[in-house]
Amino acid sequence: MSDLIVIGFDTPDEADKVLVKLNGLKKEYLIDLEDAVVVVRDAAGKVHLKQSLNLTAIGASSGLLSGALWGGLVGLLFLNPLAGFAIGGAVGAGAGALSGSLTDYGIDDNFIKSLGDTIANNSSALFVLVRKVQPEKVLAEFEGLRGRVLKTSLSPEQEAKLQAALSGATAAPAAS
């Protein structure tokens, strides 16, 4: 089961920096991210979402490949595979881009926007959906980061450890 973690930051670029660091940890197999979204609220109060997965591009590229394949096969029937390849690729890319833009993967966009409306102007938040994690090693990388846990599906003990790592303090021992 995946865990949702939302961390707020006081500067607009801090969430991007943390996401870059998380992607580095992902390459070291210390964390497995299912989805990640950076929310930035500008000085005017407008909320901007930066998805880590561009589903429109993914849909367009997969649609291009499958459309070109099928178009080439149909073109063979009419003795013009190049035209079928080109037309099928174009139609497939368009259909894939449309389906990708209409697909919501991972964290619900409405939830992201509603929580993004609550952060202060000129600040940011990082939404991550984590499949697997090596908590001790990842928390050690983020000690003293100066973020706030806004929402989480973690247990209270895990949330306290995360908040302690973000604030630079040591976690208080849990009561039995």
Secondary structure, DSSP 8 states (H G I E B T S, - for coil): --EEEEEEESSTTHHHHHHHHHHHHHHTTSEEEEEEEEEEE-TT--EEEEESS-HHHHHHHHHHHHHHHHHHHHHHHTT-HHHHHHHHHHHHHHHHHHHHHH---SS-HHHHHHHHTTS-TTEEEEEEEEEEE-HHHHHHHTTT---EEEEE-S-HHHHHHHHHHHHT--------
